[in-house]
Amino acid sequence: EWFALNDGTANIIKFNDKTATEVTVPSKIQGYAIKEIPNELFLGCDSLSTVVLSNGIKSIGNSAFAGCKALTDITIPDSVVSIGENAFKNCTALKNIVIPSGVLNIGSYAFSDCDSLDSVIIPRGVTTLGSYIFEKCDNLVIYCEIPDCPNTWDSQWDAIERANWNDQPEFHAVVYNFGGMKGITDDGLWWYTTNEGTAVIAGIANTSVTSININASITGYAVS
C-alpha cells in the first residue's frame, strides 16, 4: 500500500504479503519515485529470502527487515546513504551483505543477532556508526576501509555480546583496518592489505569474468 506526495515521491505505508519469498522494490510506482524503505515495512516477514532494492532508494528505515529469518540475499543499491537502527536485526540466515560505498550512516543494532554473518566491509565514506551494530554476530570479521576510527563513530560500534559467551558481557568483533585498497588483480578481484601484512580478497570487481585464478600471494602479500 502506498500514497503519492506533492513532491512527486511515493510513500509506502504497508506490505501486505507476509508469506512472500521474493520482493523487488521498484524505483518508481506509477511515476512517483520511491526514496525510502519505511520503518518496519518487512518486519517479521519470515518467509522472505530474496530482496532487491532498486537504484534511487536513499534510506532503509528502522527495523525495516527485522526478523526476516529466511533472508539470504539482499541487493542494496549505491544510492542508499542511510541504514536505520535494527534494520536487519535477527536476520539469522544472512551470511553476506554488501554495504554500498555511498552509505554515510548506520544505526545502532542494524545487524544485531545476524549470527550467520561471517564478514562485512565498512566503506570509507561512513561518517556515523551507532552502538552494538553487530551484537551477537558470533563469527563475524569486520574489514574497514579507513585506518583509524573516526570520532563520529560510537565507541561501542564494534562491541559484541556474543551469544555463547554470556558470562563475559563485553567483547569486540575482530576488526581489520585496511592499509588501503591496493587495487584490482588481472582476474578482476578487489584486494586489500591488513595490519598483519597479508592480502585480503574482498570481492569481484568485474562480474563478467568467466574464470578466476587466486594466487598464494598478490604483489608479495600472502593471501589470507
N, C-alpha and C positions, 0 to 999 in steps of 0.2 A: 504494500500500500504506500502511496506517495501523494504529495501535492506540490503544485508549482508555486514558486515565489516570484515577486515582482522583479527581482534582479536577473531573471532568466535561468535560475537554477531549480533543481528538484530536491525536495526534502523527503527522504524515505522515512516512513514512520513505523512500518511493521513488515516482518517477513512471516508469511502465513504457513508455508510448507515446512513444518518441523521435521518431516521424515525425509526431506531431500538429501541426496548423497552428493550431488554436484551443483555448484552455483557459479554463474558468471555475472558479475555486477557490471553493467554497461557504463560507458562514459556519459550517455545521454538517455533520457526517456522522453519520447515524443518531442525531441528538440531541446529539452531542458537539461542542462548539464548537472551531473552528479558530482559533488565536490567532497562529500564525506560519507563514511560509514558511521551511522549514528550509534550512540551508546546502546549496548545490549541488543543490537539488531539480530544477531545469530546466537544469542545466549542460550546454552543448553540444547543446541541442535546436535544431538549426539550421534546422528547418522551421517552427518556431513563429512565427507572425506576429501573433496577437492574444491578449491575456491580460486577463481581468477578475478582479480580486481583490475578494471580497465584503466588505461592511462588517462590522467586528468583528475582522478581522485586524489585529494590532498591530505586527508586525515582519516585515521582509524580510531573510532571513539572508545571510551572506557568500556571494558567488558564486552566489546563487540563480538568476539568469538569465544568468550569464556565458556568452558565446559563442553566444547566441541571435541569430545574424546576420540572420535574416529578420524579427525582431521590429520591427514598425512602430507598434503600438498597444497600450498598456497602461493599464488603469484602476487607479489606486491609491486606495483609499478614505480618507475622512477619519479613520478610526480608526487608521491607521498612524502610529506615533510614531518608528520607527527603521528606517533603511535601512543594511544592513551593508556591510562592505568588499567591493569588487569586485562588488557586487550586479548591476550591469548592464554590467560590463566587456565590451568588444568586441561590443556590440550595434550593429553598424555601420549598420543600416538605420533606426535610431531617430532621428527628426527632432525630435520634440517630446515632452516629458514634463511632466506637472503634478505638482509636489511639493505634497501637501496641507498646509494651514495648521497641522495638528496635529503635523507631523513635528518632532522635537526633535534627533535625532542622525542624521548622515550619515557613513558610514565612509570611510576613505581609498580612493581609486581607484574609488569607487562607479560613476562613469560614464566611466571612462577608456577610450580607444580608441573612443568613440562618435562617430566623425568626421562623421556626418551631422547631429548636434545643432546647431541654429542659435541657439536661445535657451532660457533657463531662468530661472525666478524662485525665489530663495531666500526662503522665507517669514519673516516677522518673528519667529516663535517658535523658530526653530532655535537651539539653545544650543551644540551641539558639531558642528564640522566637522573631518574628518580632512584629511590632506595629499593633494595631487595628485588631487583628486576628478574633475577634468575633463581629465586628461592626454591629449594628442593629439586633443582636440576642436578641430580647427584653425579652424573657422568660428564658434565659439560666442561669443555675447554673454550675459553674466550680469547679471540685474537683482536687486538686493537691496531688501527692504522696510524695512531699517533704514539710517540714515545713516552709522553707524560700525561697524567690525568689532569684535565682542566679543573679549575676551582669551581666551575659551574656544574660539575658532576657531583651528585650526593656522595658523601664519604662512605656510605654503605651500599653504593650501587652494585658492587660485586659480592656483597655478603650473601652467603648461602647457609641456611639452617638445614643441613642435609637430613633427609627423612630417616636414614638409617644410623644417624649419629646424634640422637636426641639428647644423650647425656652430655654432649658438648655443644652448647647452644649457638656458638658463633663460629662459622667457618667462612672462608672466602674462596671463590672459584679460582681455578687455575687460569691465570691470565698471562698471555704473551703480548708484549708490546713490540710491534714491528719496528725494526731498524729503518724501515722504509720499503715501499714496494719497489722491487728491483726490475720488474718488467714482465715480459711475456716470452716464453720459450718458443723455439721454432715450431713446436707442436701446438701452440696456442694455449698454454697454461699460464695463468697468473701465478706468481710466486713471490714470497717474502722471506726476509731473514728474521730470525728470532734473536733474543738476547744471548742465547746459548751458542750462536754462530752456526745454526743449522738453517736449512731452507724448508719452507712450508709451501706446499702447493695448495692454493686457496680456491681455485676454480678454473673453469674453462672460459677463456676469453673469446674463442672462436667456436661457436656451437655447430658450425657447418663442417668441421673436420670429420673425416671418416675413420681415421686411426690415430692413436696417440702412443708415443713411446715415453715412458717415465724412467729416467736415468737415475743412477745411485747418487749423483751429485749435479748441482747446477752452478756453473762458474766457480767451482771449488767449494761450495757449501753442500754438505751432506744432506740429502733429502730425509727428513724425519718422518 
